[in-house]
Amino acid sequence: AVVSTQSTGRIKICTEILEKGEFQLSEKERQVALGNKFTEIANSISNMSINPTTQRPYTVSMLETAMKDAHISVNPNKSAKQQALEILKTLKETIPIERVKMKIRVTMSQSDAKKCKDQIKSMYISISSEDNDGQFEIVGLSEPGNYKPLAELVGKHSRGKGMCEVIGVQENSELDVLKS
């Protein structure tokens, strides 16, 4: 009877360790995981930013080098996108880099647009098309940080009936328009 109680106790202990215990990584596994996260962050930054002087995206390897030069360390518990946004701010101090502009379309009724048309237009860097026939529709480039306030403005003034959507990011032909 004593033996079965001990084995039941061991099974409970083993089960609890498996359910609640932490997985131990070797040093090599940890280094590989951090290296992968580092590359994933550099890839995210490459997708969301450009070199303002050349109007081209940085390569992942160039960004990894810039991150190493800036002594940036990776947090394995934070998402790559969140860290990429934070690191982008740090990289601005060492290399010319800025976020890619978003192409945003806003659609709402004319009556709702009358109240906030000027506010909406002020959130765009450049406007590629504006349509006032029947419904108000505007398409243009905006800073990524303007999307949420723009969507809230449209939602508030259209009582949820308007629409604010990202339809892409800036293209090189649109960059020429911004320069002039």
Salt bridges, closest charged atoms under 4 A:
GLU27 OE1 - ARG30 NH1 3.20
GLU86 OE1 - LYS78 NZ 3.17
GLU98 OE2 - LYS101 NZ 3.27
ASP112 OD1 - LYS115 NZ 3.70
ASP112 OD1 - ARG159 NH2 3.40
GLU130 OE2 - LYS121 NZ 3.05
GLU143 OE2 - LYS101 NZ 3.36
GLU165 OE2 - ARG105 NH1 2.82
GLU174 OE2 - LYS103 NZ 3.07
